Every structure is written in structure tokens, then in C-alpha cells.
Amino acid sequence: MGSTFRQILPLAIGAAISPVLLLLQVATLASKNFPLRRALLVLVSSSMVTALIIIFVSSTNQKTSSSSGSQDAVHAWIEIVLAVVLLANAVRSMLAPASDAEVKAPPDESSARLHAVRYLLLGVAAMATNFTTIVLLIPAVHDVAISSLSTQDKATLLVVVGIIVEFVAYFPILVVLAAGKKGPVLLDHLSTYLRTHRRRIGIVVSLGFAIYLGYSGLSALA
């Protein structure tokens, strides 16, 4: 299990880099009404999307692995295709005009309601539209699904992958709980940095993992 974990760890960490989801959580925790409850709702809904992706990809690849004897070649081509997709995303981001748009939670209403459905939907949208996370999560789950590990070990690794991927969703909550009144100040500094460098971070992540997946896929075919 250790070798498989080391193989998927870079992909899981890359999938966890989600400035949009992190900025959403920071903005949610800055709201006046029910900040922690709303942040937990975002965490729950984004985790549901991650879990659905993991379940779908793993179940699909397990069915495929039982009927195909060329899993190495299939896996290599999956990595190459995803590398091309990430490269295209990086080029698109570089050519697109810079935007100063910020990620904000909905404004607090005077009624001081929780608005649970709204924040659940925000979490779903933040994760479902998180392009690089989904693209990097797919090969990580695929690696686990086609491995020779037992079902229990596969399930354990997939849970670990999910926990890593959701890091930016629960990290701000932990900061607020641990730092108390200083938590929002620390998160504000982090959000300022992310708003300034969000585009650059996305380009670096896409290019870096395009090279990583491309090299891995081509090496497997060589």
C-alpha cells in the first residue's frame, strides 16, 4: 500500500490546490451570521462532490480492469490525455485577459437566517467547477482502482485521497477554531495573497502537472 500511496500522493496534493474553494471558505467564515455553520455546509457539499467523483472513477476502472489485460497502456494514455488537457488549460489561462473578480460569499441578510441550501450549492459549485482538481483526481483514483491491493486497502487509500483533496475546505475552519480571534486576521492575509496570485497559481499547477503526467505516460509507453 505504501508504494501506491507514494505514487498517488503528488496527484492528491495537486488536486488539493484550489484557490477558488479556499477563497470561498475564507469569505464564508468572514460572514456575520453563522460563519462556522455555513463553512461546514460548504465543506459537506464539496466533500460530497469529491466522494461522488471517487466512487464513479473507481467503480468504472474496477469494471474495466476485470475485462482488460492492457491496464498499463490504458493508464499511460489516460495520463497523456489529461496532460494535454492541463496544458491546454494553462495556455487558455495565459491568453485570457486578467480579471480582478473576487470570490465572495452571498451577503448576509438582515433576517440572519442560515441559508443552508445556498451554502450547500456554493460548495457543490466550487468543487464541480474546479477543473484542475477533477483532472488530477481522476488518475489518482485510477491508480488505486487498478492496483493489486485488497478492497479494504483500496478503500482506505481512497478515503485518504478524499481527505487530502478537501484540505482547503476544512483548513480555514481549523484555523478559526485553533486561533480564535486571530483566525480571521490570518485568513484575511491568506485570501489577499490568493486573490492577487490566483491566476498564476492555476497556471503553475496546470503546467507542472501537465509535465508530470505527460512524462509518466510517455515513460510507461516507452
N, C-alpha and C positions, 0 to 999 in steps of 0.2 A: 504493500500500500504506500510505503514511503516514496518509492520511485515514481509512482503515478502522481502522488501529491506534488512532488518536486517538478514534475512535467507540467502540471496544470496551474501551479502557483503564479507564474508570471501572467498568464491569461486572466486569472481571477483578480489579481491586483489591478491589471489594466482595465478590466470590466468595472472595477470599483471606482475608477476615476470619473466622477460625474459632477461637474461644476453646477449643472442646472439643478439637480436634485439637492445638492448641498446648499445652494443659494435659496432654494425653496424652503428648506428646513430652517435656515437662519432667519428668513423673513417671517416664517410662521411662528418661530419662538420669540420674535420681536413684537408680535401682536399683543394687544392689551387684554383681550378676553381669551381665557383657556389656552394659553400658548403650549403648555405641555400636552394637554389632551389632543389638541389639533396636530401637533407634531407626531404624536403616537398614531393618529389616524393616517397621516401621510406615510409613516413607517409601515403600518399594517398593509395598506393598499399597494405600496410599491413592492413589498415583500411578496404579496400575492402574485403580482405580475412576474417577478423573478421565479417564484415557485412553479408557475404555470409553464414558463419557458423551459425550465429544467426538466419538468415532468414530460413535456411534449418531446423535447430533443432526445432525452434518454430512452423513452419508450420507443421512439421511431428507430433509433440506432440499434437498440437491442433486437428489434424485429429484423432489421436489415442484416445484423451480424450473424443471425442464425441461418440465413439463406445465401450468404455470400462468402467466398473464400478469398476475396481480394480486399480485405479491410484496410490494409496498409496503403494500397494505391488510392482507394476511395478517400481515406483520411488525408492523404497528401494533396489530392485535388481539391478537397474542401478547404484546406489551408491556403492553397494558391488562389482560389476564387475569392475567399474572404480577404486575402492580402490585396488583391486588385480592387475590391470594394472599398477597403480602408484607404488605399492610395487615391482612388477617385474622390473619396470624401475629403481627404486632405487638400487635394487640388481645388476642389469646389470651394472649400473654406478660404483658401488663399486668394482665390479670384473674386470671391464675393466681397461687396463693399462692407467696410467696418460698420458695426451697429453699436449704438450706445444703450440699447434696450436692456432693462434690468428685469430680473426675475423677482416678482413681488407676490406675496400672498394677498388674497382679497382683503379690502379694507374692513376694519371692524365696524359692525353695525351698532347703532345705539341700543338695540334690543338685547345686546350681549348674549346672543344665542351661540351654541356650539357650532352649528352648521356642519354637522358630521358628514353628510353626503358630499358637500362641496369639497371638503378636505380629503375625503377618500378618493374622489375623482381627480383631484390635483396630484395625489400620489401615483395613481394609475397613469395619468398623462405624462408625468415626469419620467417614469420608468419606461413606458411603452414607446415613447419618442426618443429615448436615449440610444442613439444609433450605435455608437462605439461599444457601449456596454453589451448590447444584444449580439453584435458581431463577434466580440471576444468571448462572450459566454457560450456561444454555440460550440466552438472547438473544444473548450474546456470540458463541457458536459459530454461531448462526443468521445473525448479521450477516456473518460471514466466509463462510459457505457460500453465501449468495445474492449475494455481491459479484461484480463483474466481473473480479476478479483471476485470474491464471493458477493452475493447480493447484499449482504449486510455491510461489507466494506464499501461497496459502491454507494449505498445509501448514506453511509457516514461521510464519505468524501463529498457527495453532492450537497449535503447539509452544510458542510464546512465551506464549500464554494458559495452557497447562498448567503452565509453569514459574512463572508469577505465582501461579496458584491454589494451587500446592503450597508457597508460600513459608513458611507457618507450620510445615510438616513438616520442611523442611531448615534453616530459620533456627536453631533451637536446636542442631542438630548443628554448624553452622558456628561458633556462639558458643563451644561447648565446645572445639572444635578450635583456635580462634583465641585464646581467653582462658585456656586451660589450667585451672589450679586455681581461678581466679576465675570460670570459666564457670558452674559450678553455683550459685554465690552470686548472680550476675546473673540467672540463670534463676529462682531462688527468689523474688527480688524481683518479677519479672515475673509469675510464677504467683500470687503473693499478690494482686497488683492485679487480675488476671483473675478469680480466684475471687470477689473482692469485687464486681466490676463486670460479671461475665459477662452477667447478665440485662439490665442497662442497655445494654450494647454491642449485644446482639441486637436489642433494641427499636429503638435508634437506627439500626442498619443496615437493618432491615426498613422502618421508616418513611421513612428517607431515600431508599432506592432505590424504594420504592413511589411516592413523589412523582416521582422522576426518570423511571421507566418510564411512569407514568401521563401525565405531561406530554409525554414523547416520543411516546407512542402517539396521544394526542389531537391533538397538533400535526400529526402525519402524516395524520390523517383529515380535518383541517380544510381 
